[in-house]
Amino acid sequence: MKLRELTTVKEMLSQIGIIRFLYPNLSEEKYESYLLEMVPHNYTQIAVFDNDVCLGITGCWSATKLWTGKYLEIDNFVVNPEYRSKGIGKMLTDYVEKKAMEQNCSSIVLDAFTGNFAAHRFYYNQGYSPKGFHFVKILDEKKMTV
């Protein structure tokens, strides 16, 4: 298995199959339009491949906030269900941590849906813990992917 950082919209679009484990109804057109907005804001993806097959992927980007200074955010973390519990998720979080340290970040942040207990357990096991709540006020559900 090899890690590879995806930095172009074309590279990311080619891995839509694994992203659809998170967002089954995500169209290629919508995915591309989102990526075209995200990539100019430091968004990249890190993927684990076995030959040419993507087994796991996560997006990440860095930014700065007053409470934390520079941080790296994990976004859209997914491992193909057939390959879970085989160390792929740990490979991804280890790489993100190394990347955050190289970028002199104070922390790594992420969101996990409240009912996704398997993700909570995984992140706890990787040394993450909740610091607060991410509140959401939905203005137009039709515009959302999930």
RACORKA-V945268 format. One record per residue. N is the residue number from 1. PHI is phi in degrees with one decimal (999 if undefined). Layout:
n: (N;N)
phi: (PHI;PHI)
This chain:
n: (1;2;3;4;5;6;7;8;9;10;11;12;13;14;15;16;17;18;19;20;21;22;23;24;25;26;27;28;29;30;31;32;33;34;35;36;37;38;39;40;41;42;43;44;45;46;47;48;49;50;51;52;53;54;55;56;57;58;59;60;61;62;63;64;65;66;67;68;69;70;71;72;73;74;75;76;77;78;79;80;81;82;83;84;85;86;87;88;89;90;91;92;93;94;95;96;97;98;99;100;101;102;103;104;105;106;107;108;109;110;111;112;113;114;115;116;117;118;119;120;121;122;123;124;125;126;127;128;129;130;131;132;133;134;135;136;137;138;139;140;141;142;143;144;145;146)
phi: (999;-129.7;-90.0;-144.6;-92.0;-100.3;-120.2;-110.5;-58.7;-60.2;-62.9;-67.7;-59.0;-67.5;-108.9;-60.0;-56.7;-74.8;-62.5;-70.1;-66.6;-87.5;-127.0;-59.6;-98.5;-71.7;-79.9;-62.3;-64.7;-67.3;-59.0;-62.6;-64.0;-65.6;-60.4;-61.9;-83.6;-81.2;-56.3;-64.5;-106.8;73.1;-76.5;-133.6;-128.5;-115.8;-130.0;-107.0;-118.0;-113.8;58.3;-102.3;-97.8;-80.4;-98.6;-159.1;-154.1;-144.1;-90.4;-157.0;-154.6;-112.4;-159.8;-132.3;-130.1;-61.1;-75.1;-123.7;72.6;-71.9;-139.5;-114.6;-111.5;-85.1;-144.7;61.0;-87.2;-150.9;-120.6;-50.9;-52.7;-70.6;-117.8;-72.0;64.3;-123.6;89.3;-68.7;-59.9;-65.1;-57.5;-67.5;-67.8;-63.0;-64.8;-61.2;-63.1;-61.8;-61.7;-63.5;-67.3;-63.3;-89.3;60.7;-82.3;-82.1;-162.8;-120.8;-123.9;-162.5;-114.3;-135.3;-55.7;-58.5;-90.9;-91.9;-66.2;-63.7;-65.7;-57.4;-60.0;-59.3;-66.5;-56.6;-65.5;-93.5;96.1;-88.4;-147.9;-67.5;-112.6;-172.1;-113.8;-101.4;-85.4;-133.3;-117.4;-79.2;-96.9;-153.4;-60.5;-65.3;-85.7;-87.6;-82.4;-111.9)
